[in-house]
């Protein structure tokens, strides 16, 4: 059996690492769930957590990097995301904890717990708010009504589920909607380039032939912006430990395989979406792919169906990302308390109500959570997993000059680099008046 099932080992290690923390006080939290979720349902849930509306901007990212450079960058980020999951699971296995906030407590005491909980809450609330904006701007009448209706009739009932595993079916349906999206992009692969709609048909404009030629490597002033977009393309780390908690026959290897399969599946979907979108419009690709198709035929029935499918997929992502927020708030506000339906329902209702208010009444919500995402995403993916690993794994097992801990330190430094890059680019956008999506959900 692995370390996360060894009670005596957990107690001794906990005392060795942080003598002021009594592991016995937190055991009810560790044992309150009996894992029943299958491997397949866990893959669906984690894949759904990874996937977001950011997939619509990948073709634009490829147009600014070229096919080969995009593939290299996407492969590197996918491997780094798998490594980040490995660090989380390794840290969780050492102390027998399957909660992000509790890992923060083990690593840095109460400060670490609060930091992890607040970061998860801000990141996922930002994701929910931006998904709400996606609903709002893609509705042809009053988007505010759609947000309220969808929240009340679809998101809230799903968010009230006691266990994350129950959402495996809706996550599978959400992924099928995105497969339909990919299929339509492939079907529309034969659109002529250059597009007639991009120019005024009454004016004889000469369009360079190079704008309809694919490029394998390209570097321009937009290329640097694609790095944060891709760096945050596989954000799923707040959901990893909750899914691990509810997994049947939970082992680190089994959960790592779930993470690897989920990231591989989304890697394939991301790459083919980017390739087919880019090879359709080449340099005419817009920041949101579906808007580019509107230039060809705004009333195309198939594209309208795809837009609906994307909105459904985005909507079904919200209940999944709500679970880590509620878990973080429960750990911060009601530590050690057993499950209670009143708290469970109240937190879900309050969160959704707050998100709806933000989306409807705050006009620059996208900019606000753009900064939040640029800060919290690298923290959750790169910085905290690396720091947790360095602090939690005993020095008797791995000294600070050992290769695993040096790798974890470099991984953490990479997170700070991505954060600085993202915030710098957002600042440049604000001063220049441009709007870009720098990744995340």
C-alpha positions in Angstrom: 0.0 0.0 0.0 1.1 3.5 -0.7 2.0 6.2 1.8 -1.4 7.9 1.7 -2.9 4.7 3.3 -0.4 4.3 6.1 -1.8 5.9 9.2 1.2 5.3 11.4 3.6 6.6 8.8 1.4 9.7 8.3 1.5 10.5 12.0 5.2 10.1 12.3 6.0 12.1 9.2 3.5 14.9 10.2 5.2 15.2 13.6 8.6 15.3 11.9 7.6 18.0 9.4 5.3 20.2 11.4 5.1 19.2 15.1 2.6 22.0 15.8 0.0 20.3 13.5 -2.0 17.4 14.9 -2.9 15.1 12.0 -5.6 13.4 14.1 -7.7 16.6 14.0 -8.0 16.3 10.2 -8.6 12.6 9.8 -12.5 13.0 9.7 -11.9 15.1 6.6 -9.7 12.4 5.0 -12.1 9.6 5.7 -15.5 11.2 5.0 -15.5 10.2 1.3 -15.5 6.6 0.1 -14.2 6.6 -3.4 -16.6 5.1 -5.9 -15.8 7.0 -9.1 -14.5 4.9 -12.0 -11.4 5.6 -14.0 -13.4 6.7 -17.0 -15.7 9.1 -15.1 -12.6 10.6 -13.5 -11.0 11.2 -16.9 -14.2 12.9 -18.1 -14.3 15.2 -15.0 -10.6 16.1 -15.2 -10.8 16.7 -19.0 -13.8 18.9 -18.5 -11.9 20.9 -15.9 -9.1 21.4 -18.4 -11.3 22.4 -21.2 -12.5 26.0 -21.4 -13.5 28.6 -23.9 -9.8 29.3 -24.4 -9.8 26.5 -27.1 -11.4 29.1 -29.4 -8.1 31.1 -29.5 -5.7 28.3 -30.2 -5.9 28.7 -34.0 -5.0 32.4 -33.6 -2.0 31.3 -31.4 -0.9 29.0 -34.1 -1.1 31.7 -36.7 1.5 33.6 -34.7 3.9 30.8 -34.1 3.6 28.4 -37.0 2.6 24.8 -36.9 5.9 23.2 -35.7 6.7 25.8 -33.1 3.1 25.6 -31.8 3.4 21.8 -31.5 6.7 22.1 -29.7 5.3 24.6 -27.2 2.0 22.7 -26.7 4.0 19.5 -26.1 6.3 21.1 -23.5 3.3 22.6 -21.6 1.5 19.3 -21.6 4.5 17.5 -20.2 5.0 20.3 -17.5 1.3 19.9 -16.5 1.8 16.2 -16.1 4.9 16.8 -14.0 2.9 19.3 -11.9 0.3 16.6 -11.1 3.1 14.3 -10.2 4.4 16.8 -7.7 1.0 17.2 -6.1 0.4 13.5 -5.9 3.9 12.9 -4.5 3.4 15.5 -1.8 -0.1 14.2 -1.0 1.2 10.6 -0.7 3.9 11.6 1.8 1.5 13.0 4.4 -1.7 11.2 3.3 -3.6 14.4 2.4 -5.9 14.8 -0.6 -6.8 18.4 -0.2 -4.8 21.3 -1.8 -5.5 23.5 1.3 -4.2 20.8 3.7 -1.0 20.5 1.7 -0.6 24.2 2.2 -1.1 23.7 5.9 1.5 21.0 6.0 4.0 23.0 4.0 3.6 26.5 5.5 1.2 26.3 8.4 -2.0 28.4 8.5 -0.5 30.9 6.0 -0.1 28.2 3.4 -3.6 26.9 3.9 -5.1 30.4 3.5 -2.9 31.1 0.5 -4.0 27.9 -1.3 -7.6 28.4 -0.4 -7.8 32.0 -1.5 -5.9 31.2 -4.7 -8.2 28.4 -5.7 -11.3 30.5 -4.9 -10.1 33.5 -6.9 -9.0 31.4 -9.8 -12.2 29.3 -10.2 -14.5 32.2 -9.5 -12.7 34.1 -12.2 -13.1 31.1 -14.5 -16.9 30.9 -13.7 -17.2 34.7 -14.4 -15.4 34.5 -17.7 -17.6 31.5 -18.7 -20.6 33.7 -17.8 -19.2 36.4 -20.1 -18.9 33.8 -22.8 -22.7 33.1 -22.4 -23.4 36.8 -22.4 -21.6 37.9 -25.5 -22.8 34.9 -27.6 -26.5 35.4 -27.0 -28.4 37.3 -29.6 -30.9 38.9 -27.3 -30.3 39.9 -23.7 -27.4 37.8 -22.4 -28.3 38.7 -18.8 -31.5 36.7 -19.0 -29.7 33.7 -20.4 -27.1 33.8 -17.6 -29.9 33.8 -14.9 -31.9 31.1 -16.6 -28.9 28.8 -17.2 -27.6 29.3 -13.7 -31.0 28.5 -12.1 -32.1 25.6 -14.3 -28.8 23.8 -15.2 -25.8 24.9 -13.2 -27.3 25.1 -9.7 -28.9 21.6 -9.7 -25.6 20.1 -10.9 -23.6 22.2 -8.4 -25.7 20.7 -5.5 -24.4 17.2 -6.2 -22.7 15.9 -3.1 -19.9 14.1 -4.9 -17.9 15.2 -7.9 -18.1 11.7 -9.4 -21.8 12.2 -10.2 -20.8 14.9 -12.8 -19.0 12.3 -14.9 -21.9 11.9 -17.3 -22.4 15.7 -17.8 -18.7 16.0 -18.3 -18.8 13.3 -20.9 -21.6 15.1 -22.7 -19.6 18.4 -22.5 -16.6 16.8 -24.1 -18.9 15.3 -26.8 -20.0 18.9 -27.6 -16.4 19.9 -28.1 -15.8 16.8 -30.3 -18.7 18.1 -32.4 -17.0 21.5 -32.5 -13.8 19.9 -33.8 -15.7 17.8 -36.4 -17.4 21.0 -37.8 -14.0 22.8 -38.0 -12.8 19.8 -40.1 -15.9 19.9 -42.2 -15.4 23.6 -42.9 -11.8 22.9 -43.9 -12.4 23.7 -47.6 -13.4 27.4 -47.3 -11.6 29.3 -50.0 -8.8 31.7 -49.1 -8.7 34.7 -49.3 -12.1 35.2 -47.9 -14.4 37.5 -49.9 -15.9 38.8 -46.7 -12.6 40.2 -45.5 -12.6 42.9 -48.2 -15.1 45.1 -49.8 -16.3 43.4 -53.0 -16.7 46.7 -54.9 -13.1 47.5 -54.4 -10.3 45.7 -56.2 -7.9 45.0 -53.4 -4.7 43.0 -53.9 -4.3 40.4 -51.2 -0.8 39.0 -50.9 -0.7 35.3 -51.6 1.5 34.8 -48.6 -1.5 35.5 -46.3 -3.0 32.1 -47.5 0.1 30.1 -47.0 0.8 27.9 -44.0 4.0 28.6 -42.0 5.9 26.1 -39.9 7.9 28.6 -37.9 7.1 32.3 -37.6 8.1 35.0 -35.1 6.3 38.3 -34.9 5.3 40.8 -32.2 2.3 38.6 -31.3 4.3 35.4 -30.8 5.3 36.2 -27.2 1.6 36.4 -26.3 1.0 32.8 -27.2 3.3 31.5 -24.4 1.0 32.4 -21.5 -2.0 31.2 -23.6 -0.4 27.8 -23.9 1.1 27.8 -20.4 -2.4 28.0 -18.9 -4.1 25.6 -21.5 -4.1 22.6 -19.2 -5.2 24.3 -15.9 -6.9 21.5 -13.9 -4.9 21.3 -10.7 -7.5 22.5 -8.2 -9.6 19.6 -9.3 -6.9 16.9 -9.2 -7.1 16.2 -5.5 -10.9 16.3 -5.2 -11.1 13.8 -8.0 -8.4 11.7 -6.3 -10.4 11.7 -3.1 -13.5 10.2 -4.9 -11.6 7.7 -7.1 -12.2 4.0 -6.6 -9.1 2.0 -5.7 -7.1 5.3 -5.3 -3.4 5.1 -5.8 -0.9 7.7 -7.0 -0.2 5.7 -10.1 -3.9 5.4 -11.0 -4.5 9.1 -10.5 -1.4 10.0 -12.4 -2.7 7.9 -15.3 -6.0 9.7 -15.1 -4.1 13.0 -15.4 -1.9 11.8 -18.3 -4.9 10.4 -20.2 -6.9 13.6 -19.7 -4.0 15.9 -20.7 -3.3 13.7 -23.7 -6.9 13.8 -24.9 -7.1 17.5 -24.6 -3.7 17.8 -26.3 -5.0 16.0 -29.3 -8.2 18.1 -29.4 -6.3 21.3 -28.9 -3.8 20.5 -31.7 -6.3 19.4 -34.3 -8.6 22.4 -33.5 -5.7 24.8 -33.9 -4.5 23.1 -37.1 -7.8 22.9 -38.9 -8.8 26.4 -37.9 -5.4 27.8 -38.9 -5.3 26.0 -42.3 -8.7 27.3 -43.1 -8.1 31.0 -42.5 -4.3 31.3 -42.2 -3.3 34.8 -41.3 -6.9 35.9 -41.3 -7.6 33.8 -38.2 -9.2 36.0 -35.5 -8.6 35.8 -31.7 -11.9 33.8 -31.4 -12.3 31.2 -34.1 -16.1 31.2 -34.4 -16.0 34.9 -35.1 -13.9 34.2 -38.2 -16.5 31.8 -39.6 -19.1 34.6 -39.1 -17.1 36.6 -41.7 -18.0 33.9 -44.2 -21.7 33.4 -43.5 -23.1 34.9 -40.2 -26.3 32.8 -40.7 -24.6 29.4 -41.4 -26.8 26.9 -39.6 -24.0 24.5 -38.8 -21.9 27.3 -37.3 -24.9 28.4 -35.2 -25.2 24.8 -33.9 -21.5 24.8 -33.1 -21.8 28.0 -31.1 -24.7 26.4 -29.2 -22.6 23.3 -28.6 -19.7 25.4 -27.3 -22.0 27.3 -24.9 -23.4 24.0 -23.6 -19.9 22.6 -23.0 -18.8 25.8 -21.3 -22.0 25.7 -19.1 -21.3 22.1 -18.0 -17.8 23.1 -17.0 -19.0 25.4 -14.2 -20.3 22.8 -11.8 -17.0 21.0 -12.0 -14.9 24.1 -11.2 -17.4 25.0 -8.4 -16.4 21.9 -6.3 -12.8 23.0 -5.4 -14.1 26.5 -4.5 -16.6 25.1 -2.1 -14.0 22.7 -0.7 -11.6 25.5 -0.2 -14.2 27.7 1.6 -15.2 24.8 3.8 -11.6 24.3 4.8 -11.1 28.0 5.5 -14.4 28.7 7.3 -15.5 25.4 8.8 -12.3 23.3 9.3 -12.9 19.9 10.7 -16.7 20.1 10.5 -18.6 17.1 9.1 -20.7 17.3 5.9 -23.9 19.3 6.3 -26.4 19.9 3.5 -27.2 23.4 4.7 -23.6 24.5 4.3 -23.3 22.6 1.1 -26.3 24.3 -0.5 -25.7 27.7 1.0 -22.1 28.0 -0.4 -23.2 26.9 -3.9 -26.1 29.4 -4.0 -24.0 32.3 -2.6 -21.1 31.6 -5.1 -23.4 31.4 -8.1 -25.3 34.5 -7.0 -22.1 36.4 -6.5 -20.7 35.3 -9.9 -23.9 36.4 -11.7 -23.8 39.8 -10.0 -20.2 40.3 -11.1 -20.9 39.2 -14.7 -24.0 41.4 -15.1 -23.1 44.5 -13.2 -19.3 44.8 -13.5 -18.5 46.1 -17.0 -14.8 45.4 -17.0 -15.0 41.9 -15.4 -13.0 40.3 -18.2 -10.1 42.7 -17.4 -10.3 42.2 -13.7 -10.2 38.4 -13.9 -7.6 38.6 -16.6 -5.2 39.9 -14.0 -6.5 37.4 -11.4 -6.0 34.5 -13.9 -2.5 35.6 -14.8 -1.6 35.5 -11.1 -3.5 32.5 -9.8 -3.0 30.1 -12.8 0.8 30.0 -12.6 0.5 29.8 -8.8 -1.7 26.7 -8.9 0.1 25.0 -11.8 3.8 25.8 -11.2 4.6 27.7 -7.9 2.6 25.9 -5.2 3.1 22.3 -6.4 6.9 22.9 -6.5 7.0 24.6 -3.1 4.8 21.9 -1.5 7.1 19.2 -2.8 10.2 21.0 -1.6 8.7 21.6 1.9 6.8 18.4 2.4 9.1 15.6 1.2 11.6 15.0 4.1 15.2 16.0 3.6 16.1 12.6 4.8 14.5 11.1 1.7 15.5 13.8 -0.8 18.1 16.4 0.2 17.8 19.9 -1.1 20.6 19.3 -3.6 19.0 16.2 -5.0 17.8 16.2 -8.6 14.0 16.0 -7.8 14.1 19.0 -5.5 16.3 21.0 -7.9 13.8 20.2 -10.6 10.9 21.3 -8.4 12.7 24.6 -7.6 13.3 25.3 -11.3 9.6 24.4 -11.9 8.6 27.0 -9.3 10.8 29.6 -10.9 9.2 28.9 -14.2 5.9 29.8 -12.7 7.1 33.2 -11.6 8.5 33.8 -15.1 5.1 33.0 -16.7 3.3 35.2 -14.1 5.6 38.2 -14.8 5.2 37.7 -18.6 1.4 37.6 -18.4 1.1 40.6 -16.2 3.6 42.5 -18.4 1.5 41.7 -21.5 -1.7 42.7 -19.8 -0.1 46.0 -18.9 1.0 46.6 -22.5 -2.5 45.8 -23.7 -4.0 48.3 -21.3 -1.7 51.1 -22.3 -2.1 50.3 -26.0 -5.9 49.8 -25.8 -5.8 46.3 -27.3 -7.7 43.3 -25.9 -6.2 39.8 -25.9 -7.1 36.6 -24.1 -4.0 35.4 -22.3 -5.2 32.0 -21.5 -6.9 30.2 -18.6 -10.6 29.3 -18.8 
